[in-house]
């Protein structure tokens, strides 16, 4: 009996010790994993917030540059004829546009030879400055379009500025003068409204060019200096100058762990960046970590005590079993312990659980298979909804959606959008001669040839209707679109498909091309479609098997 009691308490002590240890270990693991996940998620959240913030600033600055570009262009294009010939009238015209001071610190006009001929804020400087050797002037004259300069120190005012230019042309297309708008980098309604924002107490936003020149910084003394002039190395800035965009971890120039985010602008060759020291970013996490450890320790002790009580009750059946065995020995009789006391109940429960698990496993397999079948069916339906099943090209619905999307993107970005309309020559006669099945086969082969000419992922080849195919070329100008159309036309000829109803004796196609930079609230996608259709009809009228563009139409001649 003494041995049995010692066995009972030894077993109980071992079970309780295992449970308490497991509870403590589990609590420690859960707390550690939870804190790790929390720290990771907060780091991701901070990085996402940083990137969203600087992306918003980049977009706002792009729009700010765009608004200033429109204002400067309106100023140059509205120049009266007499002001082109009379410098005095030019100065009067410039002085009358006082509203420009909201966007520009100063507006100057330079002749094509680089001499200053008009100045908004200081007429006394006229004739005293020449900018022929300035990079932004050379680029303006070479490109014959407005440019944005690198940040520089103004000769006239000594301020840190960035300059926007807008050329003025004579009737022959020669640049006769250049309007130059000066933007003060410290102007309150330009950079300051964005870069003065702080990320936490130590975090800040800065701007630098792709060459590493600082445009704006929390330390104003570093403006117009190279980022490396402060000494040390910043892994984040080095990666940003190599083209990186997004959020990342790295070391600051003071060799402190930090979170960085970078975003490039579209209108200017600038990079918006932000820096946030990890010590500050994770300060709240460390406080939470310390409190969580104390709470988890208290909960673990409480859980261990509850586990001791619960396990004591759970082990009571073993104690009753021991009493039953002692009773059998004391009575000297043989009284079997019912098998159901342990084996039946536990076995039945185990068998029932195992049966339940097997049923659930079978159900999971069936559910996974059904999910795979459903995903496959959805992908097939999605592909069929946007693809023409005869030619393998995109269908009309996908074309209409892409046209609206690319047209809006071209308006926002000020980029060209091109459309090529292609039609199989005398296709009705082909069906009459060879039958509709042969006509379908012909369209399949033509469709494969057209798909093979796609060289850019963003281009879209779509069956517009019947034997007509539309090719949407985002970012392409008219010359590029004509080159694509000619490549498709020649590729179809090389098929050598017999067509007795066509003058060429083989299957050929005609193409119409239209391309332009759409203007918001003025142009619409229908304009691009109509121009390409008219060019296609012109190609047909002039003998088919050729490419014509909208500039070939009579109104452009």
C-alpha positions in Angstrom: 0.0 0.0 0.0 2.8 2.4 0.8 4.4 1.6 -2.6 1.1 2.3 -4.3 0.7 5.6 -2.5 4.2 6.6 -3.5 3.5 5.6 -7.1 0.3 7.7 -7.1 1.9 10.9 -5.8 5.0 10.4 -8.0 2.8 10.0 -11.1 0.6 13.0 -10.2 3.6 15.2 -9.5 5.2 14.2 -12.8 1.9 15.0 -14.8 1.4 18.3 -13.0 5.1 19.3 -13.6 4.7 18.5 -17.3 1.5 20.5 -17.6 2.9 23.5 -15.7 6.1 23.5 -17.8 4.0 23.2 -21.0 1.8 26.1 -20.0 4.8 28.3 -19.2 6.6 27.3 -22.4 3.4 27.8 -24.5 2.8 31.2 -22.9 6.4 32.3 -23.6 6.2 31.1 -27.2 2.8 32.8 -27.8 4.1 36.0 -26.3 7.3 35.9 -28.3 5.6 35.0 -31.6 2.9 37.6 -31.0 5.4 40.3 -30.3 7.4 39.3 -33.4 4.3 39.4 -35.6 3.3 42.7 -34.0 6.7 44.2 -34.6 6.8 42.9 -38.2 3.2 44.1 -38.9 4.0 47.6 -37.4 7.2 47.8 -39.4 5.2 46.9 -42.5 2.5 49.5 -41.6 5.1 52.2 -40.9 6.8 51.4 -44.2 3.5 51.5 -46.1 2.6 54.8 -44.4 5.9 56.3 -45.2 5.6 55.2 -48.9 2.0 56.4 -49.1 3.0 59.7 -47.6 5.9 60.4 -50.0 3.9 59.0 -53.0 1.2 61.6 -52.2 3.8 64.3 -52.0 5.3 63.2 -55.3 1.9 63.3 -57.0 1.2 66.7 -55.5 4.5 68.1 -56.7 4.0 66.6 -60.1 0.6 68.3 -60.3 2.2 71.5 -58.9 4.8 71.4 -61.7 2.1 70.7 -64.2 0.0 73.7 -63.1 3.1 75.9 -63.3 3.9 74.5 -66.8 0.4 75.4 -68.0 0.6 78.9 -66.5 4.0 79.6 -68.1 2.9 78.2 -71.4 -0.3 80.3 -71.4 1.9 83.3 -70.6 4.2 82.6 -73.6 1.5 81.7 -76.0 -0.6 84.7 -75.1 2.3 87.1 -76.1 0.9 89.9 -78.3 2.5 90.3 -81.8 3.8 93.8 -80.9 5.5 92.5 -77.7 7.5 90.1 -79.9 9.0 93.1 -81.7 9.1 95.7 -79.0 11.0 94.9 -75.8 9.3 97.8 -74.0 5.9 96.2 -74.8 7.2 92.8 -73.7 8.1 94.3 -70.3 4.7 95.9 -70.0 3.0 92.5 -70.9 5.1 90.7 -68.3 4.5 93.3 -65.6 0.7 93.0 -66.2 0.6 89.3 -65.0 1.0 89.8 -61.3 -0.9 86.6 -60.6 2.2 84.7 -61.6 3.8 85.6 -58.2 1.6 82.9 -56.6 3.5 80.3 -58.7 6.9 81.8 -59.5 9.3 83.9 -57.5 10.3 85.6 -60.7 9.6 85.4 -64.5 12.3 86.4 -67.0 12.4 86.5 -70.8 15.6 85.7 -72.6 16.4 86.1 -76.3 17.5 83.1 -78.3 21.1 84.4 -77.9 20.7 84.1 -74.1 20.5 87.8 -73.2 18.0 88.9 -70.6 15.4 91.1 -72.3 12.6 91.3 -69.7 12.3 90.7 -66.0 9.3 90.7 -63.7 10.8 91.9 -60.4 14.0 93.7 -61.5 14.0 95.7 -64.7 17.4 97.0 -63.8 18.9 93.6 -64.5 17.8 93.6 -68.2 20.8 93.3 -70.5 23.2 92.4 -67.6 22.8 88.6 -67.7 23.3 86.0 -70.4 22.4 82.3 -69.9 23.7 80.8 -73.1 26.0 78.5 -71.2 23.3 77.3 -68.8 22.4 73.7 -69.2 18.6 74.3 -69.1 18.9 77.0 -71.9 20.9 74.6 -74.1 18.4 71.8 -73.6 15.4 74.2 -74.3 17.0 75.3 -77.6 18.0 71.8 -78.6 14.7 70.1 -77.7 12.5 73.1 -78.7 10.4 72.5 -75.7 10.1 73.6 -72.1 12.4 71.9 -69.5 12.9 71.8 -65.7 16.4 72.7 -64.6 18.6 71.1 -62.0 18.3 72.9 -58.6 20.8 75.8 -58.7 21.7 79.1 -57.0 20.1 82.0 -58.9 22.5 84.6 -60.4 20.1 87.4 -59.8 18.6 86.7 -56.3 21.1 84.3 -54.8 18.3 82.0 -53.8 18.1 78.2 -54.2 15.7 77.8 -57.2 14.6 75.5 -59.9 13.7 76.9 -63.2 11.0 76.1 -65.8 11.4 77.2 -69.4 8.9 77.7 -72.2 10.2 78.6 -75.7 8.4 81.1 -78.1 8.6 80.3 -81.8 8.4 82.5 -84.9 6.3 81.5 -88.0 9.1 79.3 -89.3 9.3 77.3 -86.1 12.5 78.9 -84.9 13.0 79.8 -81.2 13.1 83.6 -80.8 12.8 83.9 -77.1 12.5 81.8 -73.9 10.3 82.5 -70.9 11.9 81.3 -67.6 10.0 80.9 -64.4 11.9 80.8 -61.2 10.6 78.7 -58.3 12.0 79.4 -54.9 12.7 76.0 -53.3 11.8 77.5 -49.9 8.5 79.0 -51.2 5.8 78.2 -48.7 3.3 76.9 -51.2 5.8 74.7 -53.1 8.1 72.4 -51.0 7.5 73.6 -47.5 3.9 72.5 -47.3 5.0 69.0 -47.9 8.5 68.5 -46.5 7.8 70.3 -43.2 5.7 67.3 -42.3 7.3 65.1 -39.6 7.2 61.4 -39.2 7.2 60.9 -35.4 9.7 63.1 -33.5 12.9 62.3 -35.3 11.6 61.2 -38.8 11.7 63.7 -41.7 11.1 64.0 -45.4 13.7 65.1 -47.9 14.1 65.5 -51.6 17.1 65.0 -53.8 17.8 64.7 -57.6 18.8 61.4 -59.3 22.4 62.8 -59.2 22.3 63.0 -55.4 21.9 66.8 -55.1 19.7 67.8 -52.2 16.7 69.8 -53.1 15.1 70.0 -49.7 16.2 68.7 -46.3 15.4 69.3 -42.6 18.9 70.8 -42.4 18.5 73.7 -44.8 22.2 74.2 -44.9 22.6 71.0 -47.0 20.3 72.3 -49.8 22.1 72.2 -53.2 24.9 70.0 -51.7 25.5 66.4 -52.7 24.0 63.9 -50.3 27.4 62.4 -49.6 28.9 65.7 -48.5 27.7 65.2 -45.0 29.9 62.1 -44.6 29.0 58.6 -43.7 27.0 56.3 -45.9 23.2 55.8 -46.3 22.4 52.4 -47.8 18.9 53.6 -48.5 20.0 56.7 -50.5 22.5 54.7 -52.5 19.8 52.2 -53.5 17.4 55.0 -54.3 19.9 56.6 -56.6 20.3 53.3 -58.4 16.5 53.2 -59.1 14.9 51.7 -56.0 11.4 52.7 -55.1 9.4 51.5 -52.0 10.2 51.1 -48.3 13.2 49.3 -46.7 15.4 49.0 -43.7 18.9 50.4 -43.6 21.5 52.4 -41.7 21.5 56.2 -41.6 24.6 58.3 -42.1 24.9 58.4 -38.3 25.0 54.6 -38.4 21.6 54.2 -36.7 19.1 51.6 -37.8 16.3 53.4 -39.7 13.3 52.8 -41.9 13.5 54.5 -45.4 11.0 55.1 -48.2 11.6 56.5 -51.7 9.4 57.6 -54.6 10.5 59.1 -57.9 8.6 62.0 -59.5 7.4 62.0 -63.1 7.7 65.6 -64.1 11.2 66.3 -62.5 14.2 64.0 -62.1 13.6 64.1 -58.3 13.4 61.5 -55.6 11.1 62.0 -52.6 12.5 60.2 -49.5 11.7 59.8 -45.8 13.7 58.6 -42.8 12.4 57.2 -39.5 14.8 55.9 -36.8 13.8 52.4 -35.7 14.5 53.3 -32.0 11.6 55.7 -32.1 9.5 53.7 -34.4 9.6 50.6 -32.1 9.5 52.5 -28.8 5.9 51.7 -28.2 6.6 48.0 -29.1 9.3 47.8 -26.4 6.8 49.2 -23.8 4.2 46.7 -24.9 6.8 43.9 -24.8 7.8 44.6 -21.2 4.2 44.8 -20.1 3.3 41.7 -22.1 6.1 39.7 -20.5 4.9 40.7 -17.0 1.3 39.9 -17.9 2.2 36.6 -19.5 4.3 35.6 -16.4 1.3 36.4 -14.1 -1.1 34.5 -16.4 1.3 31.5 -16.6 1.5 31.3 -12.8 -2.3 31.5 -12.6 -2.6 28.9 -15.4 -0.2 26.6 -13.6 -2.1 26.8 -10.4 -5.4 26.1 -12.2 -3.8 23.3 -14.1 -2.7 21.8 -10.7 -6.3 21.9 -9.5 -7.8 20.5 -12.7 -5.2 17.7 -13.0 -5.9 16.7 -9.4 -9.5 16.2 -10.3 -8.6 14.4 -13.6 -6.4 12.0 -11.7 -9.1 11.1 -9.2 -10.3 8.2 -11.3 -6.8 6.6 -10.9 -7.2 7.0 -7.2 -10.5 5.2 -7.2 -8.9 2.5 -9.3 -6.2 2.1 -6.7 -8.9 1.8 -3.9 -10.7 -0.8 -6.0 -7.4 -2.8 -6.3 -6.8 -2.5 -2.5 -10.3 -3.7 -1.8 -9.8 -6.7 -4.0 -6.5 -7.6 -2.2 -8.0 -7.0 1.3 -11.1 -9.1 0.6 -9.0 -11.9 -0.9 -11.5 -12.3 -3.7 -11.1 -12.0 -7.5 -13.2 -9.1 -8.8 -12.2 -8.1 -12.3 -12.0 -4.5 -13.2 -14.5 -3.8 -15.9 -12.8 -3.2 -19.3 -15.2 -0.3 -19.9 -13.6 1.5 -16.9 -10.7 2.5 -19.0 -10.4 0.7 -22.2 -14.0 0.9 -23.4 -14.6 4.5 -22.7 -11.3 5.8 -24.0 -11.3 3.3 -26.8 -14.8 4.3 -27.9 -13.9 8.0 -27.7 -10.7 7.4 -29.6 -12.5 5.3 -32.2 -15.3 7.9 -32.5 -12.8 10.7 -32.8 -10.7 8.8 -35.4 -13.9 8.1 -37.4 -14.8 11.7 -37.2 -11.3 12.7 -38.4 -11.4 10.3 -41.3 -14.7 11.7 -42.4 -13.5 15.2 -42.1 -10.3 14.4 -44.0 -12.4 12.8 -46.8 -14.6 15.9 -46.8 -11.5 18.2 -47.0 -10.2 16.3 -50.0 -13.5 16.6 -51.8 -13.7 20.3 -50.9 -10.2 21.0 -52.1 -10.9 19.2 -55.4 -14.1 21.2 -55.8 -12.2 24.4 -55.1 -9.6 23.5 -57.7 -12.3 22.7 -60.2 -14.1 26.0 -59.5 -10.9 28.1 -59.8 -10.1 26.4 -63.1 -13.6 27.0 -64.3 -13.4 30.7 -63.2 -10.1 31.2 -65.0 -11.6 29.6 -68.2 -14.7 31.8 -68.0 -12.6 34.9 -67.4 -10.4 34.1 -70.4 -13.4 33.4 -72.6 -15.0 36.6 -71.4 -12.1 38.7 -72.7 -10.8 36.6 -75.6 -12.1 35.9 -79.1 -12.4 32.2 -79.4 -11.8 32.2 -83.2 -8.6 34.2 -83.5 -7.3 34.0 -80.0 -7.0 37.8 -80.0 -8.7 40.0 -77.3 -12.4 40.4 -77.9 -14.4 43.6 -78.5 -15.4 43.9 -74.8 -11.8 43.8 -73.6 -10.8 46.3 -76.3 -13.5 48.8 -75.2 -12.4 48.5 -71.6 -8.7 48.9 -72.5 -9.4 51.9 -74.8 -11.1 53.8 -72.0 -8.4 52.9 -69.5 -5.4 53.8 -71.7 -7.1 57.0 -73.0 -7.5 58.2 -69.4 -3.9 57.2 -68.6 -2.7 59.1 -71.6 -4.6 62.2 -70.6 -3.2 62.1 -67.1 0.4 61.4 -68.2 0.3 63.7 -71.3 1.5 60.8 -73.4 0.6 59.8 -77.0 -1.9 57.0 -77.7 -2.0 55.3 -81.0 -4.7 53.0 -82.7 -4.3 50.8 -85.8 -7.5 49.5 -87.5 -6.8 46.5 -89.8 -9.3 45.0 -92.2 -8.9 41.9 -94.4 -9.2 42.9 -98.0 -12.2 41.6 -100.0 -13.1 39.1 -97.2 -16.7 38.8 -98.3 -15.5 37.5 -101.7 -13.2 35.1 -99.9 -16.2 33.6 -98.0 -18.2 33.5 -101.3 -15.4 31.7 -103.1 -14.1 29.3 -100.5 -16.9 29.1 -97.9 -17.3 30.3 -94.4 -15.3 27.4 -92.9 -12.3 28.4 -95.0 -13.0 32.0 -94.0 -12.8 31.1 -90.3 -9.5 29.2 -90.9 -8.2 32.3 -92.7 -9.1 34.6 -89.8 -7.4 32.1 -87.4 -4.1 32.3 -89.4 -4.3 36.1 -89.7 -5.0 36.3 -86.0 -1.9 34.2 -85.2 0.2 36.4 -87.4 -1.0 39.6 -85.8 -0.4 38.2 -82.3 3.2 37.3 -83.3 3.9 41.0 -84.1 3.3 42.1 -80.5 6.6 43.3 -79.0 5.4 45.2 -76.0 3.4 43.8 -73.1 1.2 46.8 -72.9 0.0 46.6 -76.5 -3.4 45.1 -77.2 -4.5 43.2 -80.3 -8.2 42.7 -80.5 -10.8 41.4 -82.9 -13.0 44.4 -83.4 -15.7 42.7 -85.4 -15.9 40.4 -88.4 -12.7 40.6 -90.3 -11.6 43.8 -88.6 -8.8 43.9 -86.0 -7.9 46.9 -83.7 -4.3 47.3 -82.3 -4.1 49.7 -79.3 -0.5 51.1 -78.8 -0.1 53.1 -75.5 2.8 55.6 -75.6 3.3 55.1 -79.4 3.4 58.1 -81.7 2.2 58.0 -85.4 5.5 56.9 -86.8 5.7 54.0 -84.3 2.1 53.0 -85.0 2.7 53.0 -88.8 5.7 50.8 -88.3 3.6 48.3 -86.4 0.9 48.4 -89.0 3.4 47.8 -91.9 5.0 44.9 -90.0 1.5 43.3 -89.7 0.6 44.0 -93.3 3.8 42.5 -94.6 3.6 39.5 -92.3 0.0 38.7 -93.6 1.3 38.9 -97.2 4.1 36.5 -96.3 1.4 33.9 -95.4 0.7 33.6 -99.1 -2.9 32.5 -98.5 -4.6 32.1 -101.9 -7.4 34.6 -102.6 -8.7 34.7 -106.2 -11.1 37.5 -105.3 -8.3 39.9 -104.4 -6.2 41.8 -107.0 -3.0 40.6 -105.3 -4.1 37.0 -105.7 -3.4 36.4 -102.0 -4.9 37.5 -98.7 -3.9 41.0 -97.8 -4.9 43.6 -95.3 -5.4 47.4 -95.2 -4.6 49.5 -92.2 -5.6 52.9 -90.8 -3.5 54.6 -88.2 -4.3 57.5 -85.8 -2.1 58.8 -82.9 -2.2 62.0 -80.8 -1.7 63.2 -77.2 -5.3 63.6 -75.8 -6.3 66.7 -73.9 -8.6 66.5 -70.9 -12.2 67.7 -71.4 -11.4 68.2 -75.1 -10.7 64.9 -76.7 -12.5 61.6 -76.4 -11.8 58.0 -77.3 -14.2 58.2 -80.2 -12.0 60.8 -81.8 -9.1 58.3 -82.0 -11.5 55.6 -83.4 -13.0 57.9 -86.0 -9.6 59.1 -87.2 -8.3 55.5 -87.5 -11.5 54.4 -89.4 -11.2 57.3 -91.8 -7.5 56.4 -92.5 -8.6 52.8 -93.0 -11.2 53.8 -95.6 -8.6 56.0 -97.3 -6.3 52.9 -97.5 -9.1 50.9 -99.1 -10.1 53.7 -101.5 -6.5 54.0 -102.7 -6.3 50.3 -103.7 -6.0 48.3 -100.4 -3.0 46.4 -99.2 -1.5 49.5 -97.7 -1.3 51.7 -94.6 -2.6 55.2 -94.3 -2.6 57.5 -91.3 -5.0 60.3 -90.2 -2.5 62.9 -91.4 -3.0 61.5 -94.9 -6.6 62.5 -94.8 -7.6 65.5 -96.9 -8.2 67.8 -93.9 -4.5 67.3 -92.9 -3.0 67.8 -96.4 
